[in-house]
Amino acid sequence: MIEKKKNLGLDEIISIEEVGLIDTYDFEIPGTHCFFANEILVHNSIEEESDIVILLNRPYLYTKIEAEKRLAYFDVAKARGAPERMIELEWDGRTTSFFNKQQAEWRR
């Protein structure tokens, strides 16, 4: 069983500076090799071994177009034996949740 940590936070990247070559490390939880990130179980493996690859995207963060403020995409970028597809969702920033259109209408 993996315990979800409640003290996680995010910081905005202000700048990126060249530091040359340095040792880098891969984040890994002993035993399970996975962890929770924003309430999503993340497994530390490479894409080619994955059965499914899912990308979450909120365009508003990049476009700042007000009409896209609650828009999100659930992109099934790879699914062995199933079609790849993109699903339009609604983002609820109050609860940090994604909903399909029918659920979003019901929650308002």
MOPAC internal coordinates of N, CA, C and O (Angstrom, degrees):
PM7 1SCF
backbone

  N    0.0000 0     0.00 0     0.00 0    0    0    0
  C    1.4650 1     0.00 0     0.00 0    1    0    0
  C    1.5209 1   108.84 1     0.00 0    2    1    0
  O    1.2310 1   121.02 1   -42.54 1    3    2    1
  N    1.2907 1   115.66 1   137.46 1    3    2    1
  C    1.4585 1   121.40 1   178.86 1    5    3    2
  C    1.5171 1   108.44 1  -105.24 1    6    5    3
  O    1.2310 1   120.60 1   -50.84 1    7    6    5
  N    1.3087 1   116.46 1   129.16 1    7    6    5
  C    1.4578 1   120.22 1   177.24 1    9    7    6
  C    1.5166 1   109.82 1   -90.31 1   10    9    7
  O    1.2310 1   121.02 1   -49.70 1   11   10    9
  N    1.3184 1   115.65 1   130.30 1   11   10    9
  C    1.4598 1   120.92 1   177.82 1   13   11   10
  C    1.5230 1   108.37 1   -78.62 1   14   13   11
  O    1.2310 1   120.79 1   -50.44 1   15   14   13
  N    1.3233 1   116.10 1   129.56 1   15   14   13
  C    1.4603 1   120.93 1   179.28 1   17   15   14
  C    1.5251 1   109.37 1   -84.38 1   18   17   15
  O    1.2310 1   120.07 1   -47.01 1   19   18   17
  N    1.3242 1   117.47 1   132.99 1   19   18   17
  C    1.4601 1   122.32 1  -178.34 1   21   19   18
  C    1.5226 1   112.35 1   -92.13 1   22   21   19
  O    1.2310 1   119.73 1   173.13 1   23   22   21
  N    1.3233 1   118.12 1    -6.87 1   23   22   21
  C    1.4577 1   120.40 1  -175.69 1   25   23   22
  C    1.5258 1   113.16 1  -101.81 1   26   25   23
  O    1.2310 1   120.22 1  -157.03 1   27   26   25
  N    1.3369 1   117.18 1    22.97 1   27   26   25
  C    1.4550 1   119.92 1   178.12 1   29   27   26
  C    1.5241 1   110.17 1   -78.05 1   30   29   27
  O    1.2310 1   120.43 1   -32.66 1   31   30   29
  N    1.3244 1   116.78 1   147.34 1   31   30   29
  C    1.4539 1   121.02 1   177.65 1   33   31   30
  C    1.5142 1   110.13 1  -143.94 1   34   33   31
  O    1.2310 1   120.38 1   -14.36 1   35   34   33
  N    1.3009 1   116.89 1   165.64 1   35   34   33
  C    1.4542 1   122.91 1   178.37 1   37   35   34
  C    1.5121 1   109.48 1  -121.37 1   38   37   35
  O    1.2310 1   120.57 1   -36.89 1   39   38   37
  N    1.3052 1   116.52 1   143.11 1   39   38   37
  C    1.4550 1   122.49 1   175.47 1   41   39   38
  C    1.5154 1   108.97 1  -120.43 1   42   41   39
  O    1.2310 1   120.62 1   -36.82 1   43   42   41
  N    1.3120 1   116.42 1   143.18 1   43   42   41
  C    1.4525 1   121.81 1   176.11 1   45   43   42
  C    1.5272 1   108.78 1   -76.76 1   46   45   43
  O    1.2310 1   120.53 1   -42.65 1   47   46   45
  N    1.3449 1   116.59 1   137.35 1   47   46   45
  C    1.4591 1   120.67 1   176.53 1   49   47   46
  C    1.5192 1   107.77 1   -78.68 1   50   49   47
  O    1.2310 1   120.58 1   -58.97 1   51   50   49
  N    1.3233 1   116.50 1   121.03 1   51   50   49
  C    1.4632 1   122.34 1  -178.43 1   53   51   50
  C    1.5169 1   111.23 1   -89.83 1   54   53   51
  O    1.2310 1   120.49 1   138.93 1   55   54   53
  N    1.3262 1   116.67 1   -41.07 1   55   54   53
  C    1.4641 1   120.20 1   179.36 1   57   55   54
  C    1.5195 1   109.83 1  -156.17 1   58   57   55
  O    1.2310 1   121.24 1   -19.16 1   59   58   57
  N    1.3102 1   115.24 1   160.84 1   59   58   57
  C    1.4609 1   122.33 1   176.49 1   61   59   58
  C    1.5228 1   106.69 1  -124.42 1   62   61   59
  O    1.2310 1   121.19 1   -51.78 1   63   62   61
  N    1.3215 1   115.33 1   128.22 1   63   62   61
  C    1.4638 1   120.09 1  -177.90 1   65   63   62
  C    1.5157 1   110.14 1  -121.36 1   66   65   63
  O    1.2310 1   120.44 1   -40.21 1   67   66   65
  N    1.3153 1   116.77 1   139.79 1   67   66   65
  C    1.4635 1   123.00 1   176.00 1   69   67   66
  C    1.5256 1   108.62 1   -68.44 1   70   69   67
  O    1.2310 1   120.29 1   -51.33 1   71   70   69
  N    1.3421 1   117.06 1   128.67 1   71   70   69
  C    1.4640 1   120.49 1   178.23 1   73   71   70
  C    1.5249 1   112.10 1  -123.31 1   74   73   71
  O    1.2310 1   120.05 1  -178.77 1   75   74   73
  N    1.3145 1   117.51 1     1.23 1   75   74   73
  C    1.4582 1   120.13 1  -179.17 1   77   75   74
  C    1.5164 1   111.41 1    86.60 1   78   77   75
  O    1.2310 1   121.02 1    14.64 1   79   78   77
  N    1.3207 1   115.65 1  -165.36 1   79   78   77
  C    1.4562 1   121.09 1  -179.54 1   81   79   78
  C    1.5177 1   109.92 1   -82.27 1   82   81   79
  O    1.2310 1   121.05 1   -50.60 1   83   82   81
  N    1.3519 1   115.60 1   129.40 1   83   82   81
  C    1.4647 1   120.99 1   177.11 1   85   83   82
  C    1.5221 1   108.56 1  -141.48 1   86   85   83
  O    1.2310 1   120.51 1   -18.74 1   87   86   85
  N    1.3208 1   116.63 1   161.26 1   87   86   85
  C    1.4599 1   120.53 1   174.98 1   89   87   86
  C    1.5268 1   109.06 1   -67.41 1   90   89   87
  O    1.2310 1   120.33 1   -39.86 1   91   90   89
  N    1.3310 1   116.98 1   140.14 1   91   90   89
  C    1.4647 1   121.23 1   175.30 1   93   91   90
  C    1.5268 1   108.01 1  -124.07 1   94   93   91
  O    1.2310 1   120.98 1   -21.79 1   95   94   93
  N    1.3228 1   115.73 1   158.21 1   95   94   93
  C    1.4530 1   120.69 1  -175.27 1   97   95   94
  C    1.5142 1   109.94 1  -132.50 1   98   97   95
  O    1.2310 1   121.07 1   -30.77 1   99   98   97
  N    1.3109 1   115.57 1   149.23 1   99   98   97
  C    1.4562 1   122.85 1   179.31 1  101   99   98
  C    1.5259 1   108.09 1   -96.84 1  102  101   99
  O    1.2310 1   120.27 1   -51.94 1  103  102  101
  N    1.3184 1   117.09 1   128.06 1  103  102  101
  C    1.4658 1   122.07 1   179.97 1  105  103  102
  C    1.5216 1   109.52 1   -70.08 1  106  105  103
  O    1.2310 1   120.17 1   -54.16 1  107  106  105
  N    1.3168 1   117.28 1   125.84 1  107  106  105
  C    1.4545 1   121.31 1  -178.37 1  109  107  106
  C    1.5219 1   110.65 1  -147.70 1  110  109  107
  O    1.2310 1   120.58 1   -44.74 1  111  110  109
  N    1.3201 1   116.49 1   135.26 1  111  110  109
  C    1.4593 1   122.18 1   175.77 1  113  111  110
  C    1.5353 1   107.19 1   -96.20 1  114  113  111
  O    1.2310 1   119.57 1   -59.84 1  115  114  113
  N    1.3306 1   118.43 1   120.16 1  115  114  113
  C    1.4714 1   120.55 1  -178.51 1  117  115  114
  C    1.5279 1   112.02 1   -55.22 1  118  117  115
  O    1.2310 1   121.19 1   -39.52 1  119  118  117
  N    1.3146 1   115.33 1   140.48 1  119  118  117
  C    1.4624 1   121.33 1   176.58 1  121  119  118
  C    1.5141 1   113.72 1    89.68 1  122  121  119
  O    1.2310 1   119.84 1   126.94 1  123  122  121
  N    1.3234 1   117.90 1   -53.06 1  123  122  121
  C    1.4742 1   120.40 1  -176.05 1  125  123  122
  C    1.5191 1   113.00 1  -102.81 1  126  125  123
  O    1.2310 1   119.99 1   152.65 1  127  126  125
  N    1.3136 1   117.61 1   -27.35 1  127  126  125
  C    1.4650 1   123.69 1  -177.74 1  129  127  126
  C    1.5211 1   112.21 1    60.09 1  130  129  127
  O    1.2310 1   119.95 1  -155.36 1  131  130  129
  N    1.3227 1   117.71 1    24.64 1  131  130  129
  C    1.4535 1   121.11 1   177.66 1  133  131  130
  C    1.5233 1   109.77 1  -141.92 1  134  133  131
  O    1.2310 1   120.72 1   -14.34 1  135  134  133
  N    1.3414 1   116.24 1   165.66 1  135  134  133
  C    1.4541 1   121.50 1  -177.27 1  137  135  134
  C    1.5206 1   108.75 1  -156.99 1  138  137  135
  O    1.2310 1   120.41 1   -12.41 1  139  138  137
  N    1.3371 1   116.83 1   167.59 1  139  138  137
  C    1.4556 1   121.48 1   176.59 1  141  139  138
  C    1.5186 1   109.72 1   -95.43 1  142  141  139
  O    1.2310 1   120.42 1   -45.76 1  143  142  141
  N    1.3236 1   116.81 1   134.24 1  143  142  141
  C    1.4626 1   123.13 1   174.16 1  145  143  142
  C    1.5158 1   106.90 1  -133.28 1  146  145  143
  O    1.2310 1   120.22 1   -63.72 1  147  146  145
  N    1.3180 1   117.18 1   116.28 1  147  146  145
  C    1.4621 1   122.21 1  -177.70 1  149  147  146
  C    1.5281 1   111.74 1    52.38 1  150  149  147
  O    1.2310 1   121.00 1  -134.69 1  151  150  149
  N    1.3301 1   115.70 1    45.31 1  151  150  149
  C    1.4630 1   123.61 1   178.30 1  153  151  150
  C    1.5202 1   114.02 1    64.71 1  154  153  151
  O    1.2310 1   120.32 1  -161.11 1  155  154  153
  N    1.3462 1   117.00 1    18.89 1  155  154  153
  C    1.4586 1   122.19 1   176.78 1  157  155  154
  C    1.5151 1   107.31 1  -116.54 1  158  157  155
  O    1.2310 1   120.12 1   -51.67 1  159  158  157
  N    1.3277 1   117.37 1   128.33 1  159  158  157
  C    1.4503 1   121.26 1   177.83 1  161  159  158
  C    1.5208 1   108.44 1   -72.51 1  162  161  159
  O    1.2310 1   120.43 1   -58.18 1  163  162  161
  N    1.3168 1   116.79 1   121.82 1  163  162  161
  C    1.4595 1   123.09 1  -177.27 1  165  163  162
  C    1.5231 1   107.69 1  -112.62 1  166  165  163
  O    1.2310 1   120.62 1   -54.11 1  167  166  165
  N    1.3101 1   116.41 1   125.89 1  167  166  165
  C    1.4603 1   120.25 1   177.44 1  169  167  166
  C    1.5163 1   108.91 1  -103.60 1  170  169  167
  O    1.2310 1   120.81 1   -44.29 1  171  170  169
  N    1.2968 1   116.07 1   135.71 1  171  170  169
  C    1.4485 1   121.96 1  -176.24 1  173  171  170
  C    1.5330 1   110.06 1   -85.51 1  174  173  171
  O    1.2310 1   120.42 1   -99.98 1  175  174  173
  N    1.3168 1   116.80 1    80.02 1  175  174  173
  C    1.4587 1   120.95 1   177.42 1  177  175  174
  C    1.5187 1   108.27 1  -141.72 1  178  177  175
  O    1.2310 1   121.25 1   -13.60 1  179  178  177
  N    1.3041 1   115.22 1   166.40 1  179  178  177
  C    1.4668 1   118.17 1  -179.02 1  181  179  178
  C    1.5215 1   110.28 1   -86.18 1  182  181  179
  O    1.2310 1   121.15 1   -24.35 1  183  182  181
  N    1.3125 1   115.40 1   155.65 1  183  182  181
  C    1.4644 1   121.85 1  -173.04 1  185  183  182
  C    1.5177 1   112.37 1   -60.13 1  186  185  183
  O    1.2310 1   119.38 1   141.71 1  187  186  185
  N    1.3161 1   118.79 1   -38.29 1  187  186  185
  C    1.4636 1   119.43 1  -175.00 1  189  187  186
  C    1.5313 1   112.53 1   -65.27 1  190  189  187
  O    1.2310 1   119.75 1   158.19 1  191  190  189
  N    1.3120 1   118.09 1   -21.81 1  191  190  189
  C    1.4619 1   121.63 1   177.01 1  193  191  190
  C    1.5250 1   112.22 1   -89.46 1  194  193  191
  O    1.2310 1   120.14 1   171.92 1  195  194  193
  N    1.3137 1   117.33 1    -8.08 1  195  194  193
  C    1.4640 1   121.45 1  -174.89 1  197  195  194
  C    1.5194 1   111.87 1   -78.66 1  198  197  195
  O    1.2310 1   120.93 1   -37.38 1  199  198  197
  N    1.3269 1   115.83 1   142.62 1  199  198  197
  C    1.4542 1   121.17 1   173.26 1  201  199  198
  C    1.5209 1   110.80 1   -82.61 1  202  201  199
  O    1.2310 1   120.75 1   150.26 1  203  202  201
  N    1.3290 1   116.18 1   -29.74 1  203  202  201
  C    1.4620 1   120.61 1   179.84 1  205  203  202
  C    1.5251 1   108.78 1  -145.04 1  206  205  203
  O    1.2310 1   121.38 1   -39.58 1  207  206  205
  N    1.3321 1   114.97 1   140.42 1  207  206  205
  C    1.4652 1   121.36 1   175.94 1  209  207  206
  C    1.5230 1   106.69 1  -125.37 1  210  209  207
  O    1.2310 1   120.54 1   -56.64 1  211  210  209
  N    1.3346 1   116.57 1   123.36 1  211  210  209
  C    1.4564 1   122.36 1  -177.90 1  213  211  210
  C    1.5207 1   109.17 1  -120.06 1  214  213  211
  O    1.2310 1   120.71 1   -48.80 1  215  214  213
  N    1.3207 1   116.25 1   131.20 1  215  214  213
  C    1.4558 1   122.27 1   178.08 1  217  215  214
  C    1.5232 1   108.37 1  -115.93 1  218  217  215
  O    1.2310 1   120.03 1   -47.55 1  219  218  217
  N    1.3160 1   117.56 1   132.45 1  219  218  217
  C    1.4630 1   122.19 1   175.01 1  221  219  218
  C    1.5205 1   108.03 1  -106.56 1  222  221  219
  O    1.2310 1   120.35 1   -46.89 1  223  222  221
  N    1.3190 1   116.94 1   133.11 1  223  222  221
  C    1.4616 1   121.03 1  -176.10 1  225  223  222
  C    1.5209 1   109.89 1  -137.06 1  226  225  223
  O    1.2310 1   120.49 1   -47.98 1  227  226  225
  N    1.3280 1   116.66 1   132.02 1  227  226  225
  C    1.4646 1   122.33 1   173.78 1  229  227  226
  C    1.5220 1   107.75 1  -117.53 1  230  229  227
  O    1.2310 1   119.49 1   -82.20 1  231  230  229
  N    1.3306 1   118.59 1    97.80 1  231  230  229
  C    1.4667 1   122.67 1  -174.40 1  233  231  230
  C    1.5305 1   114.14 1   -55.69 1  234  233  231
  O    1.2310 1   119.76 1   147.16 1  235  234  233
  N    1.3298 1   118.05 1   -32.84 1  235  234  233
  C    1.4612 1   121.18 1  -176.42 1  237  235  234
  C    1.5262 1   111.92 1   -56.25 1  238  237  235
  O    1.2310 1   120.40 1   146.30 1  239  238  237
  N    1.3120 1   116.83 1   -33.70 1  239  238  237
  C    1.4646 1   120.08 1  -179.33 1  241  239  238
  C    1.5223 1   111.91 1   -59.97 1  242  241  239
  O    1.2310 1   120.26 1   156.22 1  243  242  241
  N    1.3335 1   117.12 1   -23.78 1  243  242  241
  C    1.4670 1   121.89 1  -178.20 1  245  243  242
  C    1.5245 1   112.42 1  -106.77 1  246  245  243
  O    1.2310 1   120.75 1   144.11 1  247  246  245
  N    1.3403 1   116.17 1   -35.89 1  247  246  245
  C    1.4683 1   119.50 1  -174.40 1  249  247  246
  C    1.5212 1   113.40 1   -91.49 1  250  249  247
  O    1.2310 1   120.04 1   150.43 1  251  250  249
  N    1.3403 1   117.52 1   -29.57 1  251  250  249
  C    1.4689 1   124.82 1  -174.90 1  253  251  250
  C    1.5335 1   112.08 1    59.24 1  254  253  251
  O    1.2310 1   120.67 1  -157.23 1  255  254  253
  N    1.3340 1   116.33 1    22.77 1  255  254  253
  C    1.4661 1   121.70 1   175.37 1  257  255  254
  C    1.5242 1   107.83 1   -80.01 1  258  257  255
  O    1.2310 1   120.05 1   -61.41 1  259  258  257
  N    1.3138 1   117.51 1   118.59 1  259  258  257
  C    1.4644 1   122.96 1  -172.82 1  261  259  258
  C    1.5330 1   112.40 1   -55.78 1  262  261  259
  O    1.2310 1   119.83 1   143.35 1  263  262  261
  N    1.3354 1   117.93 1   -36.65 1  263  262  261
  C    1.4648 1   121.55 1  -179.16 1  265  263  262
  C    1.5306 1   111.84 1   -64.70 1  266  265  263
  O    1.2310 1   119.81 1   161.55 1  267  266  265
  N    1.3321 1   117.97 1   -18.45 1  267  266  265
  C    1.4655 1   122.35 1  -179.18 1  269  267  266
  C    1.5305 1   112.58 1   -99.15 1  270  269  267
  O    1.2310 1   119.98 1  -172.54 1  271  270  269
  N    1.3274 1   117.65 1     7.46 1  271  270  269
  C    1.4614 1   120.87 1  -173.21 1  273  271  270
  C    1.5247 1   112.98 1   -58.44 1  274  273  271
  O    1.2310 1   119.86 1   144.08 1  275  274  273
  N    1.3302 1   117.88 1   -35.92 1  275  274  273
  C    1.4681 1   121.44 1  -178.69 1  277  275  274
  C    1.5323 1   112.65 1  -105.01 1  278  277  275
  O    1.2310 1   120.15 1  -172.85 1  279  278  277
  N    1.3282 1   117.33 1     7.15 1  279  278  277
  C    1.4578 1   122.43 1  -177.51 1  281  279  278
  C    1.5306 1   110.61 1   -84.82 1  282  281  279
  O    1.2310 1   120.58 1   -41.49 1  283  282  281
  N    1.3255 1   116.49 1   138.51 1  283  282  281
  C    1.4621 1   122.32 1   174.98 1  285  283  282
  C    1.5255 1   108.07 1  -144.95 1  286  285  283
  O    1.2310 1   120.95 1   -26.58 1  287  286  285
  N    1.3075 1   115.79 1   153.42 1  287  286  285
  C    1.4607 1   121.43 1   176.47 1  289  287  286
  C    1.5156 1   109.89 1  -120.32 1  290  289  287
  O    1.2310 1   120.78 1   -47.55 1  291  290  289
  N    1.3127 1   116.11 1   132.45 1  291  290  289
  C    1.4591 1   125.09 1   173.58 1  293  291  290
  C    1.5175 1   104.55 1  -103.81 1  294  293  291
  O    1.2310 1   120.34 1   -78.38 1  295  294  293
  N    1.3185 1   116.95 1   101.62 1  295  294  293
  C    1.4577 1   122.81 1  -172.45 1  297  295  294
  C    1.5220 1   109.33 1  -101.60 1  298  297  295
  O    1.2310 1   120.48 1   -70.47 1  299  298  297
  N    1.3316 1   116.69 1   109.53 1  299  298  297
  C    1.4593 1   120.99 1   173.91 1  301  299  298
  C    1.5253 1   105.15 1   -82.66 1  302  301  299
  O    1.2310 1   120.99 1   -86.84 1  303  302  301
  N    1.3321 1   115.70 1    93.16 1  303  302  301
  C    1.4553 1   121.68 1  -172.68 1  305  303  302
  C    1.5226 1   112.39 1   -80.41 1  306  305  303
  O    1.2310 1   120.46 1   158.10 1  307  306  305
  N    1.3252 1   116.73 1   -21.90 1  307  306  305
  C    1.4599 1   121.50 1   177.83 1  309  307  306
  C    1.5207 1   107.76 1  -153.96 1  310  309  307
  O    1.2310 1   121.02 1   -46.78 1  311  310  309
  N    1.3352 1   115.65 1   133.22 1  311  310  309
  C    1.4598 1   120.35 1   176.86 1  313  311  310
  C    1.5258 1   107.80 1  -150.73 1  314  313  311
  O    1.2310 1   120.51 1   -71.71 1  315  314  313
  N    1.3093 1   116.63 1   108.29 1  315  314  313
  C    1.4704 1   119.83 1  -179.34 1  317  315  314
  C    1.5240 1   109.88 1   -61.71 1  318  317  315
  O    1.2310 1   121.10 1   -55.23 1  319  318  317
  N    1.3155 1   115.51 1   124.77 1  319  318  317
  C    1.4553 1   120.59 1   177.66 1  321  319  318
  C    1.5135 1   114.50 1    76.14 1  322  321  319
  O    1.2310 1   119.86 1  -171.25 1  323  322  321
  N    1.3269 1   117.87 1     8.75 1  323  322  321
  C    1.4743 1   120.61 1   179.59 1  325  323  322
  C    1.5290 1   108.13 1  -140.43 1  326  325  323
  O    1.2310 1   120.52 1   -23.06 1  327  326  325
  N    1.3301 1   116.62 1   156.94 1  327  326  325
  C    1.4646 1   118.65 1  -179.56 1  329  327  326
  C    1.5268 1   112.21 1   -71.77 1  330  329  327
  O    1.2310 1   121.39 1   -32.91 1  331  330  329
  N    1.3217 1   114.95 1   147.09 1  331  330  329
  C    1.4599 1   119.80 1   171.80 1  333  331  330
  C    1.5204 1   107.19 1   -78.91 1  334  333  331
  O    1.2310 1   120.25 1   -34.65 1  335  334  333
  N    1.3267 1   117.12 1   145.35 1  335  334  333
  C    1.4648 1   119.73 1  -178.61 1  337  335  334
  C    1.5220 1   110.18 1  -160.18 1  338  337  335
  O    1.2310 1   121.66 1   -17.56 1  339  338  337
  N    1.3126 1   114.43 1   162.44 1  339  338  337
  C    1.4598 1   120.74 1   176.47 1  341  339  338
  C    1.5250 1   107.46 1  -120.37 1  342  341  339
  O    1.2310 1   121.04 1   -48.76 1  343  342  341
  N    1.3311 1   115.62 1   131.24 1  343  342  341
  C    1.4560 1   121.66 1  -177.63 1  345  343  342
  C    1.5258 1   108.28 1  -115.50 1  346  345  343
  O    1.2310 1   121.00 1   -51.71 1  347  346  345
  N    1.3290 1   115.69 1   128.29 1  347  346  345
  C    1.4680 1   120.21 1   178.55 1  349  347  346
  C    1.5269 1   109.13 1   -82.80 1  350  349  347
  O    1.2310 1   121.10 1   -50.20 1  351  350  349
  N    1.3186 1   115.51 1   129.80 1  351  350  349
  C    1.4596 1   122.04 1  -179.20 1  353  351  350
  C    1.5136 1   110.46 1  -125.17 1  354  353  351
  O    1.2310 1   121.41 1    -9.08 1  355  354  353
  N    1.3085 1   114.90 1   170.92 1  355  354  353
  C    1.4637 1   120.98 1   173.19 1  357  355  354
  C    1.5204 1   108.20 1  -112.33 1  358  357  355
  O    1.2310 1   120.59 1   -43.61 1  359  358  357
  N    1.3266 1   116.48 1   136.39 1  359  358  357
  C    1.4638 1   124.43 1  -178.41 1  361  359  358
  C    1.5205 1   109.38 1   -99.50 1  362  361  359
  O    1.2310 1   120.69 1   -49.21 1  363  362  361
  N    1.3263 1   116.29 1   130.79 1  363  362  361
  C    1.4539 1   121.55 1   175.15 1  365  363  362
  C    1.5262 1   107.81 1  -113.21 1  366  365  363
  O    1.2310 1   120.61 1   -78.21 1  367  366  365
  N    1.3205 1   116.44 1   101.79 1  367  366  365
  C    1.4493 1   121.93 1  -177.71 1  369  367  366
  C    1.5195 1   113.81 1   -68.67 1  370  369  367
  O    1.2310 1   120.07 1   158.35 1  371  370  369
  N    1.3312 1   117.48 1   -21.65 1  371  370  369
  C    1.4717 1   120.61 1   178.86 1  373  371  370
  C    1.5207 1   111.27 1   -66.28 1  374  373  371
  O    1.2310 1   120.85 1   144.28 1  375  374  373
  N    1.3329 1   115.99 1   -35.72 1  375  374  373
  C    1.4636 1   120.28 1  -177.58 1  377  375  374
  C    1.5271 1   112.35 1  -115.09 1  378  377  375
  O    1.2310 1   120.39 1  -175.49 1  379  378  377
  N    1.3245 1   116.85 1     4.51 1  379  378  377
  C    1.4644 1   122.62 1  -177.32 1  381  379  378
  C    1.5240 1   109.61 1    51.21 1  382  381  379
  O    1.2310 1   120.79 1  -123.79 1  383  382  381
  N    1.3478 1   116.10 1    56.21 1  383  382  381
  C    1.4604 1   122.03 1  -174.95 1  385  383  382
  C    1.5172 1   111.20 1  -133.79 1  386  385  383
  O    1.2310 1   121.25 1   -24.24 1  387  386  385
  N    1.3213 1   115.22 1   155.76 1  387  386  385
  C    1.4611 1   123.14 1   174.37 1  389  387  386
  C    1.5189 1   108.30 1  -113.15 1  390  389  387
  O    1.2310 1   120.20 1   -38.02 1  391  390  389
  N    1.3516 1   117.23 1   141.98 1  391  390  389
  C    1.4568 1   122.34 1  -179.86 1  393  391  390
  C    1.5132 1   109.59 1  -138.98 1  394  393  391
  O    1.2310 1   120.79 1   -30.93 1  395  394  393
  N    1.3550 1   116.09 1   149.07 1  395  394  393
  C    1.4520 1   117.37 1   171.02 1  397  395  394
  C    1.5280 1   107.31 1   -75.15 1  398  397  395
  O    1.2310 1   120.12 1    -9.96 1  399  398  397
  N    1.3083 1   117.37 1   170.04 1  399  398  397
  C    1.4694 1   121.19 1  -173.23 1  401  399  398
  C    1.5284 1   112.38 1   -58.45 1  402  401  399
  O    1.2310 1   119.57 1   138.61 1  403  402  401
  N    1.3350 1   118.43 1   -41.39 1  403  402  401
  C    1.4627 1   120.75 1  -179.11 1  405  403  402
  C    1.5242 1   111.25 1   -65.52 1  406  405  403
  O    1.2310 1   119.86 1   137.88 1  407  406  405
  N    1.3256 1   117.88 1   -42.12 1  407  406  405
  C    1.4521 1   120.93 1   178.17 1  409  407  406
  C    1.5289 1   110.33 1   -65.29 1  410  409  407
  O    1.2310 1   120.54 1   140.32 1  411  410  409
  N    1.3277 1   116.58 1   -39.68 1  411  410  409
  C    1.4656 1   120.71 1  -177.89 1  413  411  410
  C    1.5291 1   110.37 1   -63.74 1  414  413  411
  O    1.2310 1   119.65 1   138.74 1  415  414  413
  N    1.3299 1   118.28 1   -41.26 1  415  414  413
  C    1.4621 1   121.86 1   178.37 1  417  415  414
  C    1.5197 1   110.74 1   -63.24 1  418  417  415
  O    1.2310 1   120.61 1   139.12 1  419  418  417
  N    1.3294 1   116.44 1   -40.88 1  419  418  417
  C    1.4570 1   121.77 1  -179.33 1  421  419  418
  C    1.5267 1   111.31 1   -65.46 1  422  421  419
  O    1.2310 1   119.70 1   145.19 1  423  422  421
  N    1.3447 1   118.17 1   -34.81 1  423  422  421
  C    1.4641 1   122.29 1  -175.99 1  425  423  422
  C    1.5143 1   113.51 1   -77.48 1  426  425  423
  O    1.2310 1   119.23 1   162.27 1  427  426  425
  N    1.3239 1   119.07 1   -17.73 1  427  426  425
  C    1.4701 1   120.93 1  -176.24 1  429  427  426
  C    1.4907 1   112.21 1   -73.55 1  430  429  427
  O    1.2310 1   120.10 1   180.00 1  431  430  429

